[in-house]
């Protein structure tokens, strides 16, 4: 399978964020998508993997699978610690991050810096929203703190804004406009059609969407979710398996000043679907 993306300026860096990976179908799709994005000219690939393990959390094995597939950096969200074993990875690996507005003592790094094959450094940060989410520290203060710690020579900076409310995401986009290359939302599993460049040169989108089974309710089997919704009878919400798609957003950035020059959505079915 090939994915056609617009031709990029030879001096720009193209970065793609693969949206929330959900369960085994999402893992399969994400790993298969990496060489497709490389062939399409993407220089660096980031993935949100907080739902990879049966819909909640990430295992050590899955972390290594994503890295082996070619994912350069991994972000997480509110389900970060659902698989306790991931703590070892968070404490020992430098290409995976916790939400930066978690407590300082929470396992994991508040940002990471990864490098493209061309030698361009890229900083990656995750933030958790506060509307309809678990109690966390102020994401705006956390963003300021992390940006102050990133070396000046690292011009390209990606923020994964993991939040429920679009207002949370838009507020962060405008707050960081001109200070980061992109603020891309995750968490709701539904891709939004609002990708654009903010006035200061920051690429923005409310939600990248889900990489996983789209014949579902947010990645879960439809019937149990409906039954619980209608009757309040508790059920296990297993990850669905049909209509598996990759949902991602890419942006081109100038490595000299970090400004975004272009942004676009990419959604396609898993090969053979």
N, C-alpha and C positions, 0 to 999 in steps of 0.2 A: 504494500500500500504506500502511496505517496501523498503528501500533503503539500499543496501549493501555497506558499506564503509570498507576499510582495517582496521584490528584490530590495535588499537593504543597501544603504550607503556603505562603501567599502571601509570607511573609517569608523563606523558605528558598531556597537556590540548588541547582539540580539539575545535577550533573556526570556525564558518561558517559565511560567509558574503553572504546574499541573495541579488542578483543583482537587479538593478532598478525595483521597483514595478510599473507597469503601469496600471492605472485605476482599476475599480472594478474587472475585471478578475484577475489582478495581486494581488490585496488585498486578494481575495478568495484563490488563490494559495499559497500566502505567509503564510497566517494563517493556512492553511491545512498542510503546509510543516514543521511547527515548531515541532509538536509531532513526525513527521517522522524522523527529524534530531536528536531529543532527543533520540529516540529509537535506532538510529544508533550510539549513543555514543558521540554526540556533547555536550560540556559542556557550551558553550556560543554562543548565536545567535545574530548577528547584521544584520540589513536590511537597504538598501538605499531606502528611501520612497519618494523621491522628485517628482516622477511622479504619485503618488497614486491617486490624486484627478483629475479625468478626463484627466490624462496625464500631468498635470502641477500643482505641489504643493501638500500639505498635509493638511487635515482638522484636527480639534481637535478630532472629532469622530474617524477618522481613526487612529490617534495616539493612542488613548485609545484602539481601537480594536487590534492593533498590540501588545501593551503591555499585554493586557488580553490574547492574544494567546500565549504569552511566549517569545516574542522578548525582548532581554535584552538591546539593544541600537539601536538607529536610527541615520543614517547619512542623510544629505541632500546635495543639489548642487546648480546649477545656478537658478533653479526654486523655491528656498526655500521660497520666500515671495509671491508666486502667490496667495495663499489663506491668506489674511491678518489675519484671526483669529488664525493662527498658532503662531503669535507673543506671545500670552499669554502663550502658551505651552513652547516656547523657553525661555521665561523669568523665568518660574517657575519650570520647570522640569529639572532634572539633568542627564537624560539618552538619551538626544537628542542634537545633535551638529550642529552648522553652520560651513561653511568652515572657517578654522582658519585664512585664509588670507583675510577675509572680514574686513572692518574697525572695530576698537574696539567698536564703538558706535552702530554697527549693532546688533539687538536683537539676543541673543543666546550665548551659551558657546562655546569656541574654542576647547574644548575637554571634555571628561567625563571619569570617572573611574567606571566601573561596576564590580561586583564580581560573580564568579561562585558559584554554590551550595556547592562546595568543599572549598570555601573561598579564591580562588585565584583572586587577583585583575587584571583587564585588562583595559588598557587605549585605548580609541578610539578617533581618530582624522579624520577630513575631510579637504581636500585641494582642491582648484579649480585651474585647469591649466590656462595658459594664451594664448595658441595658438588657434585662432578661437573661443575665449570665451569672455565673458564680461570683461571689465577692472577691475582688482583686484590687491591687493598688492602682493609682491613677495612670492610665496608659499615656497620657500627654507628658507627665513628668518623667515616666520611664523612657519615652522616646527622646526627650531632651538629654537625659543622662547617657543613654547609649550613643547618641550622635556625638556627644562631647568626647566619648572614649574612642571613637573610630578614627584611625589615622587620617590626617588631612589628604594624603595621597590617594586614599580610596574614595574616588569620586562617585562611583555608581553604587546606589544604595536602594535595596528593595525592602519594603515593609509589607508583611502579610498581616492584614488587619482582620483578626478572627473574631467576628462579632455577629450578633443577631440582628441588630437594628441598622437600617441603612443610614439613619441620622448619625449614629456613632461613626460609621465608616466615612461619611461625607465630612463630618467635623474633623476627623483625623487627616483626611486628604488635604483640606484647606489649611489646617494647622501646619502641616509639613510641606506644603507647596513651595517649591524652590529650594528645599533642604534635602529632599531625597529624590531619587529617580522615579520611583513608583510606589503607590499605595494600592494594593490589590486585596480585595476582600475575599474571605473564605467563611465557611461554617454553615450557610443556609442550604447548600447543595443545589441551589437553583441559579443558573447563570443569568446575569443581568445584561441588558443591552445599552449600558450607559458608559461604555469605555470611551475615554477622551483625555485630552491633555489639559491640565489646569494652567492658569495664566502664568505661573512661575516656572513651568516646564516639568511638572510632575505628572506621570501617567497615572490614571485613576480608573477603577471599576469597583462597583459595590460588591459584586461576587463573581468569582471565576467559575463557580459551578462544581459539579461532582464528577469524578472519574469512577464509574461503576455502573450498576444496572439501572437503566432509566425506566423500565417497566416495573415500577415500584412506588412506594411513598418514601421519598428521601433515602432510597437505597434499601428499604426493608420490604419484605413480602407484603403485598397489598391486603390480602384477606384478614390476617391477624390484626393488622392496624385498624382496619375498618370495624372488625368485630369488637375490639376494645373501645373504639371511639363511640360505637352505638350502644354498647351494653355495660361498659366499665368492667367487664370480665377480663382479668389480667391474662395476657398471653406473652409468649416469647416472640420477639420481633427479629426473626432471622433475616440475614442479608438475602436479597433477591438474586436472581441469576440471569434474567433475560434482558435483551436490548442493551448490551454493555457498550458504553461510549467513553471516549476520552474527552474531557473538557479542560481547556487550558487557555491562558492569555499570555501573549508575547508582547514585548515592547523593545524598541531600539533606543539605545542611549549613547550619548557622546562621552567617550572615556576621558576627555579633557576637562569637562565641567560637570558631568553627571546628569545633564538635562535629558529628558526623554524627547524623542523626535517623532515617534510613531507608536501606536498601540493597536492591537487587534485581537479578536477572539478566534479560537480554533476548537471546533467540536467535530468529532468523527467517530464512526462505529469501530469496534474492535474488528480486526480483519477476520472475515469469514462470517460475521454476523449478518 
